[in-house]
Amino acid sequence: MLRRLIKRGFPSTLALDDGAAAHFVGTRLDEIVSSRRKARAMRVELRRGVVVETPIPVRYLGGR
């Protein structure tokens, strides 16, 4: 669904798995953290008419 929205003009966005959180300092993304070892994060954007998902490193905080 998100890929379809981006293709139709929805602005670039972050996609985060369950258990992941984005930490911002002001308006700048500082890091992605997670309580789940396998949680992923990515930037989803439209480039030259193609939806591109770029992985963002995730720092695991421990837990499950």
N, C-alpha and C positions, 0 to 999 in steps of 0.2 A: 504493500500500500504506500509506504513512504517513497519508494522509487517512482511510483506512478505520480505522486504529488509533485515531486521534484521535476519530473519530466514535463509536467503541466505548468511549471512556473513558480512553485513553492520555493521560498528562499533556501539557500544552503543551510544545513543544520547538523547537529551532533546526534548520533544514534548510540545509545548506551544499553548494554545488557542489564538484566536484573541484577541488583547488587552493586552496580557501578554508579559513581557520582562524579560530576564535573565540579572542580574547585576553581572559582574565578577570583582574581584579585582585581577589583574594579571591573573593567569590561574585558580584561585579558584572561584567557584560559591559562591557568597555572599548571594544572595536572588533572589526570583522571585517577581516581582511587577506587578500590573495590574490596568488598568483604568476601568475594567469591573468587577462587583461584583462576577459573577459566573465563571470567567476565571479559567482554570485549567492548571496545569503543571505536567509533569511526566517524569521520566527517563525510557527509553525503552531499554531493553537489553536481551540478550539470556543467559539463565541459564539452563544448562543440557538439551539443545535441545528445551527448551520452551521459548517463548517470554513472558517477564514479564514487566508489567507497574507498576512502583512504584510512587505513588503520592508525589509531593513536595509541601510544604506549599506555599501559595501565599498571599502576603500582598496587600490588596486593597488600592489604593491611593485616592479613591473618584471619583466622576464623575457619570457616568450612573449607 
